[in-house]
Amino acid sequence: MINRKKALTDVKSFVTILMTIAMVVLLFLPYDVNKEVLMIFSSAYGSVMTYFFNRKIKEDKEDGGKE
């Protein structure tokens, strides 16, 4: 069970870092990106970040902060 949580944490960290790098590239580098694609990606980025960070807080509260 602990190995599954560790693997999930690694995947969440990887996705978070990858999506953050992609967001920075799309926002700050001089690429001409379709505005609809940027809006969809921005929505997906916000959803993923909200889910991951709220999920972690909820799991910590359910575990009583013990890991």
ABEGO torsion letter per residue (X at the ends): XAAAAAAAAAAAAAAAAAAAAAAAAAAABBBBBBAAAAAAAAAAAAAAAAAAAAAAAAAAAAAGGBX
